[in-house]
Amino acid sequence: MDHQTAETGPVLTLTQSAAARVAALRRAEGDEGLMLRVAVSGGGCSGFQYGFSFDNEVRLDDLTFHRDGVTVVVDETSLELLAGAEIDYVEELIGASFRVRNPNAASSCGCGSSFSL
C-alpha cells in the first residue's frame, strides 16, 4: 500500500512563510529530500502538544501535503486533530517559531505549542 496524498478529505495547509522556512532549513541541513513532519501527542500544558521534526520517510499511515516544493507529512491519527489547520512560521521580537492555527482547538496555551479540545 502506498502512502496517501491528501487531495480530498481533511486538509492541512502550509503558509508561504512556513514553506520558505522549511526550504531554508533543508538547505542548511544539506538534504533537499527532507519533509516537515507534524504530529500531535498527549501532553503539554493543555492536553495535547504539537511536534515538528524533519523526516525523509513517508510511512504507510502518513498523508502528505505540498506547497512551493515543500512536503509536510502527517500521520492519520494526528490529522484527525489537525483537520483544517494552518501551519505558519512567525518571526517576532521574542523569537521565531512554527505556529499552528487549529480550528479544532477549544483553547491553547500561551506558548502556542499545546491545545485542548
Backbone bond lengths (Angstrom), bond angles and torsions (degrees), N, CA, C in turn:
res aa  C-N    CA-C-N  psi(-1)  N-CA   C-N-CA  omega(-1)  CA-C   N-CA-C  phi
1 M - - - 1.457 - - 1.527 109.09 -
2 D 1.301 117.15 128.37 1.452 121.67 177.92 1.514 110.25 -82.31
3 H 1.337 115.31 159.11 1.464 119.40 174.91 1.524 108.80 -67.22
4 Q 1.301 115.05 163.39 1.459 120.83 -176.50 1.521 110.74 -103.93
5 T 1.296 115.75 143.34 1.453 121.15 168.33 1.516 105.77 -102.95
6 A 1.304 116.18 126.11 1.467 119.95 -176.11 1.522 109.84 -76.11
7 E 1.314 115.86 98.26 1.459 120.46 177.70 1.521 110.47 -106.15
8 T 1.314 116.06 -24.84 1.451 121.59 174.77 1.514 106.98 -135.02
9 G 1.284 117.60 160.60 1.451 119.90 -179.03 1.517 111.26 90.07
10 P 1.325 116.96 -157.05 1.466 120.80 -176.52 1.522 111.59 -56.76
11 V 1.309 115.26 138.77 1.457 120.39 -175.98 1.523 109.87 -122.91
12 L 1.297 115.37 142.36 1.454 123.78 172.07 1.516 105.92 -123.99
13 T 1.325 117.94 129.46 1.456 119.78 -178.40 1.520 110.72 -114.26
14 L 1.294 114.43 154.01 1.455 123.80 179.43 1.515 107.06 -120.22
15 T 1.328 117.65 128.04 1.463 119.71 179.01 1.520 109.67 -73.30
16 Q 1.318 115.53 165.10 1.459 120.99 177.67 1.530 110.39 -60.27
17 S 1.332 116.80 -39.76 1.464 121.87 178.84 1.530 111.11 -61.78
18 A 1.331 116.96 -43.86 1.464 121.07 179.83 1.525 110.58 -66.60
19 A 1.324 116.90 -42.17 1.461 119.99 178.97 1.523 111.28 -62.42
20 A 1.330 116.80 -41.47 1.469 120.54 178.77 1.522 110.63 -64.10
21 R 1.329 117.76 -39.34 1.468 120.68 179.72 1.517 111.12 -67.47
22 V 1.328 117.75 -42.34 1.462 121.02 177.52 1.525 109.53 -60.88
23 A 1.335 117.16 -44.12 1.468 120.73 179.04 1.524 110.94 -60.47
24 A 1.328 117.33 -41.43 1.468 121.24 179.45 1.527 110.71 -66.09
25 L 1.313 117.32 -41.01 1.461 120.90 179.12 1.526 111.16 -66.94
26 R 1.321 117.23 -37.22 1.477 120.08 176.11 1.515 110.55 -61.90
27 R 1.331 116.34 -44.77 1.476 119.74 178.42 1.521 110.42 -60.97
28 A 1.323 117.19 -42.24 1.466 121.14 179.58 1.527 111.47 -62.56
29 E 1.333 116.19 -35.14 1.467 121.27 177.85 1.525 111.97 -77.92
30 G 1.337 116.60 -16.44 1.461 120.43 -179.05 1.514 113.46 75.73
31 D 1.326 117.47 24.51 1.463 121.66 -178.31 1.521 109.31 -140.15
32 E 1.314 116.47 96.61 1.469 121.43 -178.45 1.524 112.71 -70.29
33 G 1.326 118.09 -9.34 1.458 121.38 179.91 1.522 113.90 -86.98
34 L 1.334 117.25 -5.63 1.458 119.92 -179.39 1.524 111.57 -66.68
35 M 1.336 114.89 142.84 1.461 122.03 177.75 1.525 108.00 -119.19
36 L 1.320 116.55 150.93 1.462 121.09 175.97 1.518 108.63 -83.56
37 R 1.330 116.08 119.49 1.466 120.72 176.30 1.523 107.79 -97.32
38 V 1.332 115.66 127.00 1.458 122.53 176.37 1.520 107.04 -114.53
39 A 1.325 115.93 128.70 1.461 120.26 -178.48 1.519 109.71 -137.48
40 V 1.315 115.30 155.53 1.454 122.14 174.89 1.523 106.98 -116.90
41 S 1.324 116.04 133.28 1.456 120.57 177.37 1.521 109.24 -134.83
42 G 1.321 115.87 161.63 1.451 120.19 176.29 1.514 110.12 -69.94
43 G 1.328 116.44 144.70 1.457 119.98 178.63 1.505 111.33 128.97
44 G 1.306 115.71 -162.64 1.453 120.03 -177.47 1.515 109.91 77.13
45 C 1.306 116.44 177.23 1.464 119.83 -175.96 1.522 112.68 -81.02
46 S 1.339 118.22 -7.58 1.469 119.98 -178.66 1.521 113.95 -119.99
47 G 1.319 119.24 2.31 1.466 120.89 177.55 1.516 114.31 118.07
48 F 1.326 117.77 -42.85 1.453 122.67 176.13 1.520 107.81 -128.55
49 Q 1.338 116.20 152.28 1.456 118.78 176.56 1.519 110.64 -135.44
50 Y 1.322 114.84 149.54 1.454 122.51 177.99 1.523 109.04 -86.49
51 G 1.308 115.48 143.66 1.458 120.83 174.72 1.517 109.46 -128.30
52 F 1.326 116.30 137.28 1.460 122.63 178.40 1.524 108.10 -123.52
53 S 1.314 116.16 133.02 1.460 120.21 176.20 1.522 108.23 -153.58
54 F 1.324 115.72 167.65 1.454 120.10 173.71 1.513 108.60 -98.22
55 D 1.308 115.38 145.05 1.460 121.35 -179.57 1.522 107.56 -144.55
56 N 1.312 116.20 150.58 1.460 119.20 174.94 1.524 110.93 -117.58
57 E 1.342 115.38 15.55 1.454 120.80 -178.89 1.521 110.71 -128.37
58 V 1.323 116.22 137.10 1.460 122.64 173.12 1.527 106.56 -105.43
59 R 1.313 116.34 119.95 1.464 122.47 -178.15 1.531 110.14 -86.78
60 L 1.318 116.01 168.01 1.463 120.82 -176.59 1.517 113.17 -61.40
61 D 1.338 118.80 -32.83 1.464 120.42 -177.77 1.528 112.72 -95.98
62 D 1.327 117.32 15.22 1.462 121.97 -179.57 1.522 111.94 -91.32
63 L 1.307 114.57 150.14 1.456 122.01 168.59 1.516 106.57 -118.73
64 T 1.324 116.27 149.68 1.458 120.53 -177.96 1.519 110.55 -118.28
65 F 1.322 114.60 146.93 1.460 123.00 177.98 1.520 106.87 -131.75
66 H 1.323 117.11 143.49 1.461 120.56 -172.27 1.524 111.77 -128.15
67 R 1.335 114.77 145.73 1.453 121.44 172.02 1.523 108.96 -158.13
68 D 1.310 116.15 129.28 1.467 122.93 174.35 1.521 112.82 49.11
69 G 1.329 117.08 42.08 1.453 121.51 177.40 1.519 114.81 80.95
70 V 1.332 117.30 5.70 1.455 122.62 -179.96 1.524 108.75 -109.19
71 T 1.334 116.24 141.77 1.454 120.97 178.35 1.518 110.07 -114.78
72 V 1.329 115.32 134.44 1.453 122.88 173.07 1.520 106.86 -109.19
73 V 1.329 115.86 134.53 1.458 122.31 -179.13 1.528 108.22 -115.89
74 V 1.342 115.93 132.12 1.464 121.72 179.62 1.520 108.30 -138.82
75 D 1.330 116.77 133.82 1.461 119.09 175.83 1.534 109.16 -75.12
76 E 1.335 115.83 157.15 1.472 121.02 -175.18 1.528 112.68 -57.77
77 T 1.319 117.70 -40.20 1.468 120.99 -178.25 1.522 110.71 -64.57
78 S 1.330 116.84 -45.51 1.464 120.15 178.59 1.518 110.79 -64.80
79 L 1.332 116.95 -36.92 1.458 120.07 -178.15 1.523 111.60 -63.39
80 E 1.330 117.36 -31.11 1.465 119.63 176.59 1.530 110.60 -58.38
81 L 1.334 116.98 -34.65 1.463 121.37 -179.61 1.526 112.32 -89.93
82 L 1.324 116.86 -12.55 1.460 122.00 -177.50 1.525 113.56 -110.08
83 A 1.326 118.32 2.10 1.464 121.70 -176.28 1.522 110.67 -54.41
84 G 1.313 116.44 124.19 1.455 121.88 179.18 1.518 114.15 85.80
85 A 1.329 117.65 0.71 1.464 121.31 -177.26 1.532 111.42 -78.66
86 E 1.321 114.38 159.26 1.458 122.34 177.04 1.526 108.49 -122.47
87 I 1.327 116.12 129.85 1.462 122.14 176.00 1.516 106.96 -97.15
88 D 1.323 116.24 125.40 1.459 121.95 -179.30 1.516 108.74 -125.26
89 Y 1.326 116.44 161.11 1.455 122.19 172.11 1.518 106.41 -119.44
90 V 1.323 115.91 122.56 1.462 121.60 -172.85 1.523 109.24 -121.52
91 E 1.336 115.29 132.40 1.461 121.16 174.28 1.521 108.27 -111.60
92 E 1.343 115.65 120.49 1.452 122.12 -179.35 1.521 108.69 -129.80
93 L 1.309 116.66 172.00 1.463 120.35 178.63 1.525 112.54 -59.09
94 I 1.337 116.41 -33.33 1.463 119.65 -178.40 1.523 112.98 -82.36
95 G 1.323 117.89 -6.31 1.449 121.43 178.57 1.512 112.11 142.54
96 A 1.299 115.38 177.65 1.458 122.55 -179.40 1.528 108.74 -120.61
97 S 1.336 116.24 143.28 1.458 119.34 -179.09 1.523 110.82 -164.55
98 F 1.327 114.07 162.13 1.451 119.83 169.88 1.519 107.07 -77.27
99 R 1.331 116.73 140.08 1.464 122.80 178.83 1.520 108.96 -127.33
100 V 1.304 115.43 146.85 1.461 121.56 178.16 1.512 108.60 -112.89
101 R 1.318 116.45 124.21 1.463 121.90 170.93 1.525 105.61 -100.54
102 N 1.325 115.45 101.37 1.456 121.45 -171.01 1.533 110.26 -111.69
103 P 1.338 117.54 112.92 1.465 120.09 -179.84 1.526 112.86 -69.20
104 N 1.331 118.10 -13.42 1.462 122.01 -179.16 1.521 112.44 -86.13
105 A 1.324 117.31 -14.17 1.460 121.50 -176.82 1.526 110.18 -79.43
106 A 1.323 116.57 124.54 1.463 121.05 176.70 1.519 109.65 -75.03
107 S 1.323 116.67 -34.15 1.456 121.86 176.87 1.519 108.34 -154.79
108 S 1.325 115.84 160.88 1.453 120.31 177.00 1.524 108.14 -140.35
109 C 1.310 115.42 163.35 1.459 119.65 -177.49 1.526 109.37 -85.05
110 G 1.311 116.40 169.97 1.450 121.89 -178.95 1.519 113.35 -63.35
111 C 1.333 117.43 -29.70 1.459 119.49 -178.68 1.531 111.51 -78.80
112 G 1.335 117.23 -15.12 1.461 120.94 177.42 1.510 115.03 78.55
113 S 1.341 118.22 5.68 1.451 119.08 -177.64 1.529 113.21 -103.95
114 S 1.339 117.24 -1.10 1.458 119.41 175.49 1.531 109.55 -138.78
115 F 1.342 114.86 161.51 1.464 120.42 -176.21 1.507 110.27 -154.25
116 S 1.327 116.03 168.03 1.449 122.07 174.00 1.514 108.70 -128.52
117 L 1.326 115.39 160.02 1.472 120.19 179.57 1.504 110.27 -101.39
